[in-house]
Structures are given as C-alpha cells and as structure tokens.
Amino acid sequence: MPVKFDAAYARQSLLRKDSLSISGQLALCQKTAGVDLHVYQDAGYSGKNTKRPAFARLLQDIKSDKIRTLYVYRLDRFSRSVADFGRLWDVLQAHQVEFVSVNENFDTTTPMGRAMLHIIMVFAQLERETTAERVRDNYYRRASLGAWPGGPAPYGFQIGRLQSPDGRCVPALSANQHADTVRRIFEEYAVDGMSLGLLARRLTGEGICGPKRDVWDNVTLSRILHNPAYAMADEQVRLYLLGRGANVTSSAEDFDGVHGVLLVGKRKSSDRKYTSLYDHTASVMNSPGLVPAELWLRCQRKLEQNRQIGNRGKGSHTWLSGLLKCAKCGYSLKVIAAPSHRWLACSGRYNLSHCDASIHIKLSELEAIITAEITQMLNECPAEVPELPEANRYSRQLEELDQKADRLMDAFAESPSLPSVYLQRSLSRLDQQRQTLLEAQRREEKRHSLSPALDFPALSFEEKKTVAAQFIRRVEAAEQSAEIIWNV
C-alpha cells in the first residue's frame, strides 16, 4: 500500500499583472493546508488543454493511490470546463482523494463543500446534456438538407465533399471500391432460391471481406439490403417508406430515381429497426444511390417474406431458441435434433467457418436446470401472477398497422397518377398481418383467462418461450459448461 501525501496543483497560462502567479497560488495552498505539499505546476498551458505535463503526472499519481488531498487555488486552475471537472471528480472519488479549492472555500471534507460539489455536478450534467442536444439538432438538420450528418459511411461508400446549392461544401457520400459488391448483393439476393445464409457463405468463400469482419453473416447482409441509402429512390420508394411509418421530410419531386435516402432515428433495443419506422426520418440525400429503385423494392418484399411477427426464437426444438449463444464467438446456437437426442452447434462454426468451438452440453439437462431456476423464482414472487406484456404488444402493433394504412391512403391521394396495384398490394399485405395479430391476440386472451397462476413446467412450448425471454437475457454455452445471464 503506497504512502499517501497531500498535493497542490497550480497553473498559469500567461504572465499578466492581474493573474496570480504560480508561486502565489502555491503559497496560498500551503497556508490553507498547514502541511508540506507535493507540488505539480504547469506554466503556459490553457485550462482547456488537458494534455498538460504536470497535470498528466498528477492524474497518474491519483490513479496510483498516492494522493490523499489535492489543493488548488481556484477551480479554473484545475479545469476550465464544468463538464471536464465532472469527469475528473469521478477519478478523484474513485481513488478517495479529497479536493480543496482555496479561493472558493470549496472543501469536500466538509458538508458545505460536498453540497457545493453537488451543485457543480448538476451544472456539469446540464452542460453535457446541452452539448448533446446541440450535436443531435445539428445532426438532424444536416440530414434533412440531404448532407451526410456524420459517422462512418455505409459499406460501398466513402465520405467526401459536395457543393450545395448555396455554394457551401457539405459532406456527401460517393461510391468506393466496394460499390460493385453492394450491387452484386442486391442482384443475387433478388434471385429466386437465394437466401441470406447462402449468399453470406458464397461471399465468404470467395474471400470478399465484410464491412467489419473477414466473414459475412445474415445480419450484415440484412442491414445492407434494408438500407435505403443504396436505393436510387423514386416515388415508389417514397410510398414504401411512408407505408412503413417513416416521417418523409423531402418532397415527392426530390425522389428523382437517382439519389439515395438517409434514414435516421433512435430505436429501443427490443424493436426491429426496419419492421416499423415510426420516429424515424427519411430524407433524400445529395448522394446518388447504387441500385435501381425496382431492385431495392424487390429485395424489401423478399425480406418481408422472411420476417415473421415476433419471430425471435421461432425454433421448434427448444423453448430456449433465440437465447442460446456461443460463449467463444457470440454467434447464435442452433439445435440439431436426432430421434434420440438433441445437441447444440455454433452457427459461427458451421455457417461461417469462423469459430472452432465444439459444444458438448446435453440440451435436456440445460432445460431442466433452467426450468428449476425459473420455477424457484416464480415461487418466491408475490401471490399475484406476473403479467405477460403480450396483450399490450399486440394492441400497439395493431395500432401501427392502422396508421400505416392511413399513411398509404394519404400518400396515394397526393399522387393520383400512380398505379393502384401498388396500393392494393400494400393494403392486402397489411390486412394479412392484421389478421395474424388478431388471432395471436385471441389466443393470448384465452390463455390468460384459463390460467390464474403461472406454473412454468405446465406451460405450453410457446408460453415457456415467452416466460423464458422475460427472465433470461442470454445463455452462453461453452464446450463443457453454460452460463445463464438473467434479466432479474
């Protein structure tokens, strides 16, 4: 355990008559402390610059648990930004360092000093939130004007500059060396009989590197195929986005069949990004797309056929489907069933040749252990049965379908020259989804009316899936063991 000492930090950016010198700052710190202080001093450095030599040594000694109390003449000698001080205070607090500001009578060893700290932390949080809000507003503003708002470029694009109508140079996307791979992905996926898995294995087998890894997988391909930035967006793409619930900020004339569409918005981790685009904004970019609108829409229709309502873990061999992950590579585990037993296989190994984990866990034993754990937790719960959120979810999805239909009708009314076959096909698809939801909702209501108590072992296969998903975040299976990560 290192011996702790008291320290003083002093800084002066310029030698000015109205500025207290470093020696003066240290003398006042020494007088307040009443003991010898270990001195750190930076001359000629601004408080906004956190890369000060003595300041860096001070932080290193704090993290090494060498300092007991830190004295400064004034808070702005230590940090000019309240938000920066908030982060520095977290370091001080983590290593149990008291902080004293001589001029401001700020001493965290006293109740008043701690109260002052709480006030400063409130302003630090306000500064951080205000900065984040400005960045977010600027991001959406640039997106609405068609400029690339920031962040990495999508696969197949690179970030450049383009002159806007008002003469300014603004960020824009342009095709790079991977653009042909993107076009190939759309063209091959649109072919009958092609699947995401087959296409991923084909690209990986040919040695074509993915956006972030050497191998391709279904999720990476799905993200590319869904992204409207690749579409040479026309009026049909506009109607499609409206039907998905997006807030389209660009006019119908902007959908010229040349430029792509930027889709921005925040979603909850449990939402499927491209199933519903509510709270998302779609704007025509200043950058050309890579694939024709008709091809992009054809791929969307095919992707929709793959999508099933609430399809997470739709496997029929275990009610743990969708929760089982490989502890080595993180990819999902699939169940291989034989007449006598079931075993687990890593999709990263068999689909992508990416993982060498060989899992030897009996699925029946794993299910039995989890059943016992969930049963015990339910028995420890209060007498009332925990309500499953299915009913609210169905009602929300039904409402979203109705809103989609209204948006489609409004968009079609604005464009009377468009063929009615698109509207009929879209409304028919929405009606099919509605009937599926209504049937699922009726089953859920019937199940709740028949089961006043939740007896997990007696639940049906689908009911066990629902309950397991509420209790379990994921199950990480290694070669000889498994770890259950609970939500509770």
N, C-alpha and C positions, 0 to 999 in steps of 0.2 A: 504494500500500500504506500504510494508516494506521499511525502510530507507536503501538506498544503501550505500556501503562503498567500498573503494579500498583495494585490497588484493595482497599478494605476495606468490608465491609458490616456495619452494626450495627442492631439493632432492640431496642426495649423496649416492651412493651405497657402496663405500669403502672409508676408511680414507687413502688417499695417498698424498704424497708430491706434486705431480703435479696436484692435483684435488682441486679446490676451495671449501673451507668448506661451510657448510650451513650458518654459521654466516656471512661469507664473501659475499655469494650470496645475503643474505637479506640486508646487508649494502648497496650494490650497487643498489638494487631495491629501498631502502629507499631514497638514494641520488637522483636517477632519478625521483622518484615520487614527492619528496618535501613535502609529507604529511605523516601522520601516516598510516601505513598499517596493515591490519589484516593478520596474518601470518599463513600459512599452511606449514608444513615441514615433510618430510619422510627421515629417516636415515636408510641405509642398504637395500634399495629397488632398483632393477634394473628398468630402464626406460621401458623395455619391459613388466614389470608386471603392469597391470592396476588395480590390486587389492591392492593398497596402501591405508592405513587407512586415512591419511590426504588428499590424492588425492580424495578418495571417499567422504569425508566431503566437500571438495571444490566443487565437481560436484553437490552435493546435495544443497549447498548454491547457486550455479549458477542457478540451476533449480527452486529454490525458489525465484529468482529475488532479491537476497540480494547484489550482487556484481556489481559494476559499471565498474571498470577497473582491469584487472589482470596483474601483473608484474611477470616476470621470468628473471633469469639471462641469460639463453640461452634456445633455443627451445628444445634441447635434455634433459633439466631438466624436461620439461613438458611431452614430448613424444619422444621416440626413433624412432618410425615408422612414416614416412610421411603420409602413409595411415591412421594410427590411428589419427594423428593430423587433417587430413581432416574431420574425423568423429567428433572429439572434437570441431573443429571450427564450425561445423553445430550447435552444442549445444550452443556455445558462441554467435553465430549470432542470434539464435532463442530467446535468452534472453537478447540481446542488450548489451553484455559485450565487451568492447574494450580490445585488447591484446597488450602488450608491451614486447618485448624481448630486454633487456638492452645491452647485448654484441653484438648482431647482428643489433642494431639500427632498430629494427622492431617494428613499432608503427602503429596500424590500425586507429589511429585518424588522420594520415597524408596521403596525396596522395601517397607518396613513399612507405609507409608501406602497403597500400592497394594493390599497384602494386606488391610488394614482396609477398603478400598473394596469389595473382592470380597465380604467378609463382609456388609457393609451391603447390597450388591446382592442377596445371597441372601435376606436378610430382606425386602427390597423385593419380590422375586418372590413370597415366601411370603405377604406381606400382600396383594398383588394377587390371588393365587390363592384365598386365604381369603375375600376380599371377593367375588370372582366366584362362589365356591361358595355363599356365603350368599344372594347375589342369585338364583342358579339354584334353590336349595332353596325360597326364598320364592315364586319364580315357579311352580314345580310344585305347591307347597302351595295357593296361591290357585286354580290351575287345577283341582285335584282337588276343591275345595269349590264349584266352579261359578262363581266370580268371574272377571271378566276380568283376566288376570295382568299385563297391561302391553303397551305397544307400540301402534302405530296400529290403529284399528278397521277391520275389513273393509269393503269398499265396500258402501254401503247401510246401514251402522250408524254410530252415534256413541256415544262413551263417556259414561256418566252414573253415577249412584249409586243403589243399591237397598238397602233394609233387609233384612238377613239374619235367619234365624230367631232368632239370639241377640241381636238388637237392634242390631247394628253396621251402619254404612253401608259397603257394599263396592262396588267398581267393577262396572258391568254395561253391556251393550250395549242400545241402543234404536234403532228404525228412524229413518232420516232421509229427506231429500228424494229420495235415490237408491234407496230401497227398491222403488219401483214398477218401476224399470229392472231391478233384480235379478230380480223376479218375471217380468218380460217375457222376460228372457234364458232362464230355465228353461222357460217355457211355449213359446217359439218354437223353442228348440233341440230340444225333445222331439218336435216335429212331423216326420213323415217327409219326407225330402228336404232338410231344413235341415242345413247344415254350419257349422262354426266360422267358416270364411272368409267364407261368405255372410252370416252373422249379424254378423260384425265390419264388413263393408262397409256393411251396412244401418244399423247404429247410427252409424257414422262419417258416412255420407251424410246422416243426419237431424240432424247437428250435436250429438249427445249425447256429452259428454266422457267419456273413460275415467277410471279411478281416478288415473292419474298423467300421462296424456297426453291430447291432444285426440282422438287416434285410438284405435281398438280393434284388437286383433290376436288371433290364435288362442290365444296363451299366456295372455293376460289373461283371456279368456273361459273357458279350461280351468281356470284356478285358481279362478275364481268357482264354476263348475259342480261342481267336485270338493269344495269346502269344505263340511263337514257343519254348520258354524255356521248355514247358511241353512236346514237341514232342520228341520221340526217332527218331531223324531225319535221314532219308535215302536219296537216290538220288532223289526220287520223291519230297520230301520236298525242296531239293535244287532247282529243276526245278520250283517249285511253287514260291519260293522266288524270283528267277530270273525273272519269269514272272510278278511279282508284281513290279519289278523295283529296288529291293534291290541290293546293292553292296556286293556280297558274297565274303568274303576275304579267307575263308577256301577252301581247295582243295576238289575235288569230293571224294577222299579217306577218308577224315575226316568225311563224312556223313555215319557213320557206323551202323545206326539203333539203337544206344544205347544212345548217348549223345544229349542234347538239344541244342538249338540255341539261342544266345543272339542277340537281335535286338536293336540297339541304333541309335539315330538320333533325331534332333530337327525339329519340325514342327510348322507351323503357327496355331493359334487357330482356324482358319476357315477351316483348312484341316482335312480330316478324316484320322486318323493315319494308318489304315490298308487297305484303298482303294488304296492308292499309297504309295510305299515305297521308292520313289526317295529321295536321300540324306540320306538314312538310310543304315547302315552297318550291315550285318549279319555274325556272326562268331560262329563256333561250340564251345561249352563250354567244360570245363573239368568235367562238372557235368552231370550225367545221366538224361534223361527225365523221365516223369511219364506215358505217354500214347503212344501206338504204333503209328507209322507214319500214317498208313492207317486210324486209327480212327481220328487222328488230321486233316488229309486232308478231311475226310468225313464231319467233323464239319465245315471246312472252306467253302466247297461247299454249305452247308446248310445256313451258314451265308450270303454267296453271294446272295442267292435267296431272303433273307430278304432285302438286300441293293438295293435301287433304286437311280438312278443318281439324285443328287440334292434333296434328299428326306426329307430335313428338312422342317417340317411343311406341310406334304402332306395331312393333314386333309381336308375333303370336306365340313365341316360345317361352317368354318370361315377362312378368309384370315389372321387372326392373329395366326393361328396354328404354333406351334414351338416357339412363343414369349411369350405365357402365362405361368406364373409361380406362384406357391403358395407363398404368402408373409410370411407364417409361417414356412414352411419346405423347400422351394426351389425347390420342385419337379414340373414337368410339369403339366399343367391343361389340362384335356380332355373335349371335348364338348359332352354333352348328348342332343340329339335332339329329340324333340317330334313334332307332326304335328302342334302344336300351338305356341311353344316357344322353346328356347334353353337355357340351363344353364350349368354352369361350375362345374367340380368336380376335386378334387385333386387326382392325381394318387398315391401319398404317403398315402392317406387315404383308397382308395378303392382297390388298387392293393397290398399294403404292410401292411395295418393296422397300419401305422406308424404316421399318422397325424390326428388330430381331428378338423381341420378347416372345417367349413360349409360356403360355399361362396354363398352369395345372391346378385349377380350382374346380371343385365339384359345385356346379350351379345349384343343385338341390340343397346342399349344405349351406351355401351362402343365403339362399332364400329362407331357409329355416331360421338362421341366426337373425336375419333382419326382421322376420315375422315376430320372433320373440321380443326383440328390442322395441318394435313399434307397439306391440300389444302391451308391454310394460308401461310405455309412455302414455298410452291411452288410458290404462287403468289408474295412472297417477293423476290424470286430468280431473277437473271437477265433473259433477254428475251430468251436466248438460253436454250434449254431443257437439263436437266442433263442426261448425257449418262449412260445408264444401262450397267453394266460390263458383261452382259451375253455373248456377242459375243466373247470377249477375253477368257472368261472361257471355252466356247465350243472349241475354237481353241486349247487352252492349253491341254484340256482333249483328244482331237483327236490326238494331237502330242504324248501324253503319251501312248495312246493305240498303236500307231505305234511303239514306242520304246519298249513296252512290247513284241510285236510280233517279233521284231528283236532280242531281248534278248532270247526269247524262241527258235527261229531258231538257234541261235548261240550255245545255251546250248545243243540243241538236236544234233547238228552237232558234238559236242565234245563227245557225248555219243551215238554212233550209235547202240549199243546193246539194247537200251531202246525201249519198245513197242511204235509204232507210234500212238496208240489210245490216249495216253495222250496228245501228241502234237495236234492231230486233235481236241480233245475236247476243249483244251485251246484256240486254234485259232478260233474255232467256237464261243466260248463264247465272245472273244474279238471282233469278227465281229458283233455279235448281239449288243454289247454295242456301237460299232461304228455307226451302222445304227440308233440306238436310238438317239445318239448325233447329227447326221446329220439332222434327222427330226426335232429335237428341235431347231437346229441352223437355219434351213429354216423358221420355224415359227417365230423365233425372228427377222430375217431379214425382213420378210414380215410385221411384226407388226411395226417395225421402219419406213418402207417405207410408211405405211399408216397413221402414226400418227406424224405429225410435232410438235405437242405440247402435253404436259403431263397434261391431265385433269383427276385427280385422281378419282372422282366419276364415270367417264365414262369408266374407265379401266375394263378389264375383271377380273374374280376372280383370275386367276394365275398371272396376271400383278400386281394386288393390293398386292399379297403376295410378289412379287419381290421388289416393291417400299417400302412396309412396313418394310421389312427386312433391307433395306438400311437406313431408318430413325430411326428405333426403335431397341434398344438393347434387351429389355425385358419389359413385362408388369407384375407387381407384384400385384396380386389380393388378398385382404384381405376379411373378411366376408362381409363388407358393403362398401368397397372403393377399388380403384385401383390406382396405381402409374405407370406412364409411364416413363421409363428410356430411353432417346433419345440418339442416336449416334451423333446428331448435337447440 
